[in-house]
């Protein structure tokens, strides 16, 4: 299964609002921990190592490209 790079989240604005709301009132360290835990939970759900490796590479490349 290849990594899906097309918009695929139902109600993306509502999802983004929920994600932001979940971090509200968290200290920076807690917010980072929350995001790390969310990534691991979702990675476990995906399970496909090739897809996860592709996602890691994409996220890293995108981060390096946008880092001032």
ZADO-1210 file (C-alpha; in nm, 4 decimals, padded with zeros to 6 digits):
<atoms>
<atom x="00.0000" y="00.0000" z="00.0000" code="UNK" pos="1"/>
<atom x="00.1635" y="00.3294" z="-00.1052" code="UNK" pos="2"/>
<atom x="00.1474" y="00.6406" z="00.1084" code="UNK" pos="3"/>
<atom x="-00.1692" y="00.8359" z="00.0270" code="UNK" pos="4"/>
<atom x="-00.0605" y="01.1943" z="-00.0444" code="UNK" pos="5"/>
<atom x="-00.4032" y="01.3160" z="-00.1539" code="UNK" pos="6"/>
<atom x="-00.6475" y="01.4920" z="00.0827" code="UNK" pos="7"/>
<atom x="-00.8249" y="01.2067" z="00.2597" code="UNK" pos="8"/>
<atom x="-00.9520" y="01.3364" z="00.5957" code="UNK" pos="9"/>
<atom x="-01.3267" y="01.3830" z="00.6255" code="UNK" pos="10"/>
<atom x="-01.4042" y="01.7336" z="00.7491" code="UNK" pos="11"/>
<atom x="-01.0394" y="01.8482" z="00.7607" code="UNK" pos="12"/>
<atom x="-01.1208" y="02.1813" z="00.9272" code="UNK" pos="13"/>
<atom x="-01.3045" y="02.0029" z="01.2096" code="UNK" pos="14"/>
<atom x="-01.0137" y="01.7596" z="01.2475" code="UNK" pos="15"/>
<atom x="-00.7630" y="02.0474" z="01.2675" code="UNK" pos="16"/>
<atom x="-00.9804" y="02.2254" z="01.5247" code="UNK" pos="17"/>
<atom x="-01.0018" y="01.9065" z="01.7342" code="UNK" pos="18"/>
<atom x="-00.6243" y="01.8581" z="01.7131" code="UNK" pos="19"/>
<atom x="-00.5574" y="02.2154" z="01.8241" code="UNK" pos="20"/>
<atom x="-00.8212" y="02.1933" z="02.0993" code="UNK" pos="21"/>
<atom x="-00.6611" y="01.8732" z="02.2338" code="UNK" pos="22"/>
<atom x="-00.3386" y="02.0690" z="02.2935" code="UNK" pos="23"/>
<atom x="-00.5044" y="02.3674" z="02.4564" code="UNK" pos="24"/>
<atom x="-00.3886" y="02.4303" z="02.8138" code="UNK" pos="25"/>
<atom x="-00.0912" y="02.1945" z="02.7733" code="UNK" pos="26"/>
<atom x="00.2591" y="02.3118" z="02.8508" code="UNK" pos="27"/>
<atom x="00.4983" y="02.3000" z="02.5523" code="UNK" pos="28"/>
<atom x="00.6565" y="01.9778" z="02.6781" code="UNK" pos="29"/>
<atom x="00.3126" y="01.8185" z="02.7274" code="UNK" pos="30"/>
<atom x="00.2034" y="01.9256" z="02.3770" code="UNK" pos="31"/>
<atom x="00.5165" y="01.7693" z="02.2288" code="UNK" pos="32"/>
<atom x="00.4511" y="01.4508" z="02.4259" code="UNK" pos="33"/>
<atom x="00.0879" y="01.4485" z="02.3092" code="UNK" pos="34"/>
<atom x="00.1955" y="01.4781" z="01.9440" code="UNK" pos="35"/>
<atom x="00.4596" y="01.2072" z="01.9837" code="UNK" pos="36"/>
<atom x="00.2046" y="00.9721" z="02.1398" code="UNK" pos="37"/>
<atom x="-00.0480" y="01.0504" z="01.8662" code="UNK" pos="38"/>
<atom x="00.2139" y="00.9718" z="01.5984" code="UNK" pos="39"/>
<atom x="00.2968" y="00.6380" z="01.7612" code="UNK" pos="40"/>
<atom x="-00.0709" y="00.5445" z="01.8000" code="UNK" pos="41"/>
<atom x="-00.1405" y="00.6255" z="01.4347" code="UNK" pos="42"/>
<atom x="00.1802" y="00.4535" z="01.3180" code="UNK" pos="43"/>
<atom x="00.0705" y="00.1404" z="01.5011" code="UNK" pos="44"/>
<atom x="-00.2687" y="00.1648" z="01.3305" code="UNK" pos="45"/>
<atom x="-00.1073" y="00.1981" z="00.9845" code="UNK" pos="46"/>
<atom x="00.1365" y="-00.0817" z="01.0608" code="UNK" pos="47"/>
<atom x="00.2890" y="-00.1008" z="00.7113" code="UNK" pos="48"/>
<atom x="00.6637" y="-00.0357" z="00.7536" code="UNK" pos="49"/>
<atom x="00.7126" y="00.0749" z="00.3928" code="UNK" pos="50"/>
<atom x="00.4352" y="00.3342" z="00.4259" code="UNK" pos="51"/>
<atom x="00.5716" y="00.4514" z="00.7609" code="UNK" pos="52"/>
<atom x="00.9239" y="00.4836" z="00.6189" code="UNK" pos="53"/>
<atom x="00.7914" y="00.6833" z="00.3234" code="UNK" pos="54"/>
<atom x="00.5969" y="00.9112" z="00.5609" code="UNK" pos="55"/>
<atom x="00.9044" y="00.9661" z="00.7790" code="UNK" pos="56"/>
<atom x="01.1162" y="01.0538" z="00.4755" code="UNK" pos="57"/>
<atom x="00.8480" y="01.2896" z="00.3392" code="UNK" pos="58"/>
<atom x="00.8025" y="01.4664" z="00.6734" code="UNK" pos="59"/>
<atom x="01.1780" y="01.5069" z="00.7173" code="UNK" pos="60"/>
<atom x="01.2316" y="01.6389" z="00.3648" code="UNK" pos="61"/>
<atom x="00.9399" y="01.8805" z="00.4018" code="UNK" pos="62"/>
<atom x="01.0693" y="02.0005" z="00.7375" code="UNK" pos="63"/>
<atom x="01.4208" y="02.0578" z="00.6062" code="UNK" pos="64"/>
<atom x="01.2856" y="02.2386" z="00.2991" code="UNK" pos="65"/>
<atom x="01.0797" y="02.4797" z="00.5085" code="UNK" pos="66"/>
<atom x="01.3329" y="02.5376" z="00.7887" code="UNK" pos="67"/>
<atom x="01.4577" y="02.8932" z="00.7409" code="UNK" pos="68"/>
</atoms>
